Amino acid sequence: MSLPHRMTDPVASTAFRTRGSARRGAAALGLAAAMSLAAVTANPAAAGAAAPVEPVFQDGMAQPVFSSNRNDWIREEIWIETPIDSDGDGRGDRVHAEVTRLKETETAGLKSPVVYEASPYYAGGNDVANHDVDHELHEALRPGKGWLNRGGPVRDPAADERLAAAGVDEAAAADAAAGTGPQPAISTSHEANWLPRGFAVVHAESLGSGKSDGCPTTGGRNETIGAKSVVDWLNGRAKAYNAAGTEVHATWTTGKVGMIGTSYNGTLPNAVASTGVEGLEAIVPISAISSWYDYYRANGAVVAPGGYQGEDADVLAEYVYTRADRQVCRNVIEDLAKEQDRVTGDYNAFWAERDYMNDVGNVHAAVLVAHGLNDWNVKTKHAAQWYEALKARGVPHKIYLHQGGHGGSPSVDVLNRWFTRYLWGYENGVENDPRALVQREDRTLVEYPEWPEPAAADTELNLAPGVGGAAGELTLDRTRQGKPVTETIVDDATKRAQTLADAATSPNRLAYKTEALTGAVRFSGTPRVSLRMSFGRPAANVTALLVDYDQNGKAKIITRGWTDPQNRKSISRTEPVKPGTPYRIDVDLQPHDYVFAAGHRIGVVLLSSDYEYTIRPAPGTQLFLDTTKSTVTLPLVGGAAALTAANG
């Protein structure tokens, strides 16, 4: 197809051309505060001019030249066949989906690429209890203690935020699930942005939710295949039927598909891309999971997603299990509860099935990763490890990092350039743009050639103990070697990490700080601590915090990490801890990009249990740290020289 366009330089008017340039036009780039894509008014052809039958490109982007009137759009409700039977009813599961496309695909022969979002949230969620977390570590809970209470409305209120972050109107979803809302609409998200630009939009309900068949399995293989089947149908490899049972063909599409979504809705694009399915040309995973193990575990420790303490794979499956038949999947969900293993926290076959990093080598779709630097629901490790693996394999890639939490899409312009290049196939030079767009602490946006910052170098710092429980030193200087210098932590899971970081003294944490900085210091990447520790009991949590202390000593937790010492050698293998025996304990903190301002101090705080994230045993377990054989490694921009310079 011939693609008309009107432009001089396809890249000249794109914002942020050079490294390090900062712009104040934050709102124009759709920062985290936007949290969803803003609708854009179409710019139809002038009155009296012939209606467009092909897309128009300007400044490297598809222009809104088609009708924005919903009455001019075609809407189709379909059920797409999959090759799996996850609910065991003897029939292949079917995915409920809705297509919205331009009338020109019917009347003028327009072939549209597709913007596609799959979700388990469109029909809302169920009330379901989280697991009990107030118990001893490695304790096998008895039935009735810490198990799901399926009888009452005890879901964490933060679950409503999960729907909002995923772009779901819970009231509308509830109406739709009850059959009282406008039918057959699943969702209208994305339509106002993309149909006027010539794209079609598809929304699909994940298996076990809404009007789809099958069972929810929290990232299991069946959910991936269900979402993939929509791409297969759009490329003529799967069958679909309408409510009357008539087969429906996707004759109106180019077959090129871009998946997009936030949270679970953003995780499904990662999952489908990991199959290498033909026709999936681009994905935009926003606050997306790359390994479900890293969502509910950390280095062998049972660790909750932020705001959902006690949630696990079985709880989330129960939450999204909104199909009409509420019994057919009961055994499937009960199996999830057994296989996820909340006792040891080990990585096993259950988690390997849900680890898209294992199949990242299959990804060929161009990936635009978006993530909040302060997202403690889907933590930054998910974006960082996925992005790093794509980068290493030469997959087209870009990353957008903002100062918000869960959710936060790039601007429509950024998305448009991505989809225009990889769905329309229009050569706009996006692959030559700087790879990283990072919102700095003052909310300006800065482009960098890549992320993490290539100029960052791992810088090792040492620990010098404090006096009388006060904070010790975090220093580039070598501290005393030879005879161990031991400091003690007494676990108290009732104390929150913020309280412990702020405390001038406390038996429940150890703190180490640099001197006040005379200049700004930036780190970009993954901080790590390597600790020589022994334990008073056979089981303990270990938590590490990276902290920014301001001029008044107020602590701001920048990032944190956790581990189970029984998994010190492997996340797949629990090995007993012998009390009193020293072990090497390594903890990777969540990746981040942060600037410590002049006058502030860089701090590291070590504690045991983390009230908001880990299992919370009874207080009293002692942890012993040998400071002479423990280090902190920070990926500092400019390396050790930058820190030396900032210490004046």
ABEGO torsion letter per residue (X at the ends): XBBBBBBABAAAABBGABBGBBBABAAAAGBAAAGBBBBBBBBBBBBGBBBBABBBBBGGBBBBABBABAAABBBBBBBBBBABBAAGAGBBBBBBBBBBBBAAAAAAGBBBBBBBBBBAAAAEBBBBBBBBABBBBGBBBBBGBGBBBAABBABBAAAAAAAAAAGBBAAAAAAAAAGABBOABABABGAAAAAAAGBBBBBBBBBGBEABBEBBAGGBAAAAAAAAAAAAAAAGABBBBBAAGBBBBBAABAGBBBBBEBEAAAAAAAAAAAAGBBGBABBBBBGBBABAAAAABBGGBBBBBBGABGBBAAAAAAAABABABAAAAAAAAAAAAAAAGAAAGBBBAAAAAABAAAAAAABABBBBBBBBAABABBBAAAAAAAAAAAAAAGBBBBBBBBABBBEGBBBAAAAAAAAAAAAAGBBAGAAABBABBBBBAAGBBBBBABOBBAABBBBBBBBBBBBGGBBBBBBABBBBBEBBBBBBBBBBAABBAAAAAABABBAABBBBBBBBBABBBBBBEBBBBBBBBBBABABBBBBBBBBBBBAAGBBBBABBBBBBAAAAABAABBBBBBBGBBBBBBBBBBBBBBBBBBGBBBBBBBBBBBAAABBBBBBGBBBBBBAAABBBBBBBBGEAAAAAAAAX
